[in-house]
């Protein structure tokens, strides 16, 4: 996991036969701005030579803080370090805990749409019947009208059947809890802590440290149906991540983090504007929790390397409090 303190950008340009090639690359360092610039220049030179040699590389890296970044570390303001964990402020102002070995899994409460089998079993027979009826009547336009009507009727039938299934099998929260329970039952040697978030569940695996690239991590994400983008970013950034302070719009802040965009680092002359926004955010967020501890599975073992992360997470999230979630 790399969350650098210093950032820089390198730039090289070449013109030949009326054609101009410009290549830019970022560099980073935890030591100094000068080292970040040297790193940027070295990465730029390497990419520049490959582009001139005909390799179809991207000419300029996107300035992204976290999601979507490829080959570039997390680009967020570092608020604090605790052991090998780093607390950063994300692009909309909330604090995030980044940890290389403590496996966090967030599960959103999202109701699945109608299954493909349900759509197929309802829609195809109705369409086939409509087309056959039109052909039997001897008019192609009758078949076309019948097919359109059948499609609309099938959609209505599918929605009713899907709603009935939701009433029978429970709501998204029940499904998410059931997935956690099934996973825990299938992995009795694992120890899990389950938290409630404003829009879902969070699971922290405590019995041992994990590497984000382990097959067991991928299998866990799939079984619990974690956000696929999060799963990809864990591998790319070599770390796990959990939001530990409220989302601004959930605590009455409708202004974006200032200045916009909030990608780190920002110009020194804009820091006062940012500080004012952060002060307002911290004042309002004091009355809310990011998640709430609910229950544990397994033997409750907590690895000595995971325990500091668990304690830090629970303290920052106010997970043991009765504060409203946001």
C-alpha positions in Angstrom: 0.0 0.0 0.0 1.3 3.4 -1.0 -0.3 6.7 0.1 2.3 9.4 -0.7 2.8 12.6 1.1 4.3 14.5 -1.9 3.2 14.7 -5.6 4.6 16.1 -8.8 4.1 15.9 -12.5 6.7 15.5 -15.3 6.3 16.7 -18.9 8.3 15.9 -22.1 7.5 17.2 -25.6 8.9 16.2 -29.0 8.1 17.7 -32.4 9.1 16.0 -35.6 7.8 16.5 -39.2 4.9 18.7 -38.0 3.8 16.1 -35.4 4.0 17.0 -31.7 4.1 14.4 -28.9 3.6 15.4 -25.3 3.8 12.9 -22.4 3.0 13.6 -18.8 3.4 11.3 -15.8 2.9 11.7 -12.0 5.6 11.0 -9.4 5.3 10.7 -5.7 7.3 10.4 -2.5 7.1 10.2 1.2 10.4 12.0 1.6 10.3 15.3 -0.2 8.8 17.3 -3.1 12.2 17.1 -4.9 12.1 13.3 -4.8 8.5 13.3 -6.0 9.6 15.5 -9.0 12.6 13.2 -9.7 10.2 10.2 -9.7 7.8 12.0 -12.0 10.6 12.9 -14.4 11.9 9.3 -14.5 8.4 7.9 -15.2 7.8 10.5 -17.8 11.1 9.7 -19.6 10.3 6.0 -19.6 6.8 6.6 -21.0 8.1 9.1 -23.5 10.7 6.8 -25.0 8.1 4.0 -25.3 5.6 6.4 -27.0 8.3 7.5 -29.5 9.1 3.8 -30.2 5.5 3.4 -31.3 3.9 1.9 -28.2 0.3 3.0 -27.9 0.5 4.3 -24.4 -1.8 6.9 -22.8 -0.1 10.3 -23.2 -1.3 11.7 -19.9 -2.4 10.1 -16.6 -5.8 11.1 -15.2 -5.7 13.0 -11.9 -7.9 10.7 -9.9 -7.9 10.4 -6.1 -8.9 6.7 -5.8 -11.6 5.1 -8.0 -10.3 4.3 -11.4 -6.7 5.0 -10.8 -4.4 2.5 -12.5 -0.7 2.3 -11.6 -1.0 5.4 -9.4 -1.3 5.3 -5.6 -4.1 6.8 -3.6 -4.1 10.5 -4.2 -5.7 11.9 -1.0 -4.8 14.2 1.8 -3.1 12.2 4.6 -4.8 13.1 7.9 -3.0 10.7 10.2 -0.9 7.5 10.3 -1.4 4.7 12.8 1.0 1.8 12.4 0.7 0.7 8.8 -2.8 2.2 8.4 -3.3 5.6 6.8 -6.3 7.8 7.3 -7.1 10.0 4.3 -9.8 12.5 3.4 -11.6 11.4 0.2 -12.8 13.5 -2.7 -16.1 14.4 -1.0 -14.6 15.2 2.4 -15.1 12.0 4.5 -12.3 10.2 6.3 -11.2 6.8 5.1 -9.2 4.2 6.8 -6.7 2.5 4.4 -5.0 -0.7 5.6 -2.8 -3.2 3.8 -3.9 -6.4 5.7 -7.2 -6.0 7.6 -10.0 -7.3 5.3 -13.0 -5.0 5.2 -16.1 -5.9 3.1 -18.9 -3.5 2.6 -22.3 -4.8 1.4 -24.9 -2.5 0.1 -28.7 -3.1 0.6 -29.7 -3.3 -3.1 -32.8 -5.2 -4.2 -31.8 -7.4 -7.2 -33.9 -7.0 -10.4 -35.9 -9.9 -11.8 -33.8 -12.9 -12.6 -33.0 -13.6 -16.2 -34.8 -17.0 -15.9 -38.0 -15.2 -14.8 -37.8 -12.8 -17.8 -37.1 -15.6 -20.2 -39.8 -17.9 -18.9 -42.5 -15.3 -19.1 -41.5 -13.1 -22.0 -40.5 -15.7 -24.6 -43.7 -17.9 -24.4 -45.9 -14.8 -24.7 -43.9 -13.4 -27.7 -44.0 -16.8 -29.4 -47.8 -17.1 -28.9 -48.4 -13.6 -30.2 -46.3 -14.1 -33.3 -47.9 -17.5 -34.1 -51.4 -16.0 -33.6 -50.5 -13.1 -36.0 -49.1 -15.5 -38.6 -52.2 -17.7 -38.3 -54.4 -14.7 -38.9 -52.6 -14.1 -42.1 -51.5 -10.4 -41.5 -47.9 -9.4 -40.7 -49.1 -6.3 -38.9 -51.3 -8.3 -36.6 -48.2 -10.3 -35.6 -46.2 -7.1 -35.0 -49.0 -5.5 -32.9 -49.5 -8.8 -31.0 -45.7 -9.0 -30.3 -45.6 -5.4 -28.9 -48.7 -6.0 -26.7 -47.2 -9.3 -25.5 -43.9 -7.5 -24.6 -45.8 -4.9 -22.5 -48.0 -7.5 -20.8 -44.9 -9.7 -20.1 -43.2 -6.7 -18.4 -46.2 -6.2 -16.2 -46.4 -9.8 -15.3 -42.7 -10.0 -14.5 -42.9 -7.0 -12.1 -45.8 -8.5 -10.3 -44.0 -11.9 -9.9 -40.8 -10.2 -8.8 -42.7 -8.1 -6.2 -44.3 -11.3 -4.9 -40.9 -12.9 -4.6 -39.6 -9.9 -2.6 -42.6 -10.2 -0.2 -42.0 -13.9 0.2 -38.2 -13.9 0.6 -37.6 -10.7 2.5 -36.1 -7.3 1.9 -32.5 -6.6 0.8 -31.3 -6.3 4.5 -32.5 -9.8 5.2 -30.7 -11.1 2.1 -27.5 -9.4 3.1 -27.7 -10.8 6.6 -28.4 -14.2 5.2 -25.3 -14.0 3.0 -23.1 -13.2 6.0 -24.6 -16.0 8.0 -24.1 -18.5 5.1 -20.5 -17.4 4.6 -19.8 -17.7 8.4 -21.4 -21.2 8.4 -19.3 -22.3 5.5 -16.1 -20.9 7.1 -16.2 -21.9 10.8 -12.5 -21.2 11.2 -13.0 -17.5 10.2 -13.8 -14.8 12.8 -16.0 -12.0 11.6 -17.3 -8.7 13.0 -20.5 -7.4 11.5 -21.4 -3.7 11.5 -24.5 -1.8 10.3 -23.8 1.1 7.9 -26.4 3.7 6.8 -27.1 1.7 3.6 -25.8 -1.7 4.2 -23.5 -3.9 6.2 -19.7 -4.0 6.9 -17.7 -7.1 7.7 -14.3 -7.0 9.3 -12.4 -10.3 9.2 -10.2 -10.6 12.3 -8.7 -14.0 12.6 -5.7 -13.3 10.4 -4.2 -10.6 8.1 -4.9 -10.9 4.3 -3.3 -9.8 1.1 -5.8 -8.1 -1.2 -4.6 -10.3 -4.1 -5.3 -13.6 -2.3 -7.9 -15.9 -3.9 -9.6 -16.2 -0.5 -10.3 -12.4 -0.6 -11.8 -12.6 -4.1 -14.0 -15.5 -3.0 -15.1 -13.6 0.1 -16.0 -10.5 -2.0 -18.1 -12.7 -4.4 -19.8 -14.6 -1.7 -20.8 -11.5 0.2 -21.6 -9.6 -3.0 -19.4 -6.7 -2.2 -19.1 -3.7 -4.6 -17.1 -5.0 -7.6 -15.4 -1.7 -8.1 -14.2 -1.8 -4.5 -12.9 -5.3 -5.0 -10.9 -4.2 -8.1 -9.5 -1.2 -6.3 -8.3 -3.3 -3.3 -6.1 -5.2 -5.7 -4.9 -2.2 -7.6 -4.1 -0.1 -4.5 -2.8 -3.1 -2.5 -5.0 -2.2 0.5 -8.5 -2.5 2.0 -10.5 0.6 2.8 -13.4 1.7 5.0 -15.1 5.1 5.3 -15.0 6.1 9.0 -16.8 9.4 9.1 -20.2 10.5 7.7 -21.0 11.4 4.1 -21.5 15.2 4.1 -24.9 15.2 2.4 -26.2 12.9 5.2 -25.5 15.5 7.9 -26.9 18.5 6.2 -23.9 19.7 4.1 -25.0 20.3 0.5 -21.8 22.0 -0.6 -19.1 20.0 -2.2 -15.6 19.8 -0.5 -13.9 23.0 -1.4 -12.1 23.8 -3.7 -13.6 21.8 -6.6 -12.3 19.4 -7.7 -10.8 18.2 -4.4 -8.1 16.0 -5.8 -5.0 16.3 -3.7 -2.7 18.2 -3.6 -4.4 21.6 -4.0 -2.8 25.0 -4.4 -1.7 26.7 -1.2 -3.8 29.7 -1.8 -6.9 27.5 -1.8 -6.1 25.8 1.6 -8.0 28.3 3.7 -11.2 27.6 1.7 -10.7 23.9 2.3 -10.1 24.4 6.0 -13.3 26.3 6.4 -15.3 23.5 4.7 -13.5 20.9 6.8 -14.2 22.8 10.1 -17.9 22.9 9.3 -17.9 19.2 8.3 -16.1 18.2 11.5 -18.5 20.2 13.7 -21.5 18.7 12.2 -20.2 15.1 11.9 -19.5 15.0 15.7 -23.1 13.9 16.3 -23.1 10.9 13.9 -21.6 7.5 13.6 -20.3 5.9 10.3 -21.3 2.4 11.4 -22.5 0.5 14.4 -21.2 -2.9 15.7 -23.9 -5.6 15.6 -22.6 -9.1 16.1 -19.7 -11.5 15.7 -19.2 -14.9 14.0 -16.7 -17.6 14.7 -14.5 -17.9 17.8 -14.0 -14.2 18.0 -10.3 -14.5 17.5 -8.5 -11.2 16.6 -5.0 -11.4 15.2 -2.5 -9.1 17.0 -1.9 -7.4 13.7 -5.6 -6.8 13.1 -6.5 -5.7 16.6 -5.0 -2.1 16.3 -7.0 -1.6 13.0 -10.2 -2.9 14.7 -9.7 -0.5 17.6 -8.9 2.4 15.4 -11.9 1.7 13.1 -14.4 1.3 15.9 -13.1 4.5 17.6 -13.2 6.7 14.4 -16.6 5.3 13.3 -18.0 5.5 16.9 -19.2 2.0 16.3 -20.1 1.3 19.9 -22.2 4.5 20.3 -25.9 5.0 19.9 -25.4 8.0 17.6 -27.5 8.1 14.3 -25.7 6.7 11.3 -24.7 8.9 8.4 
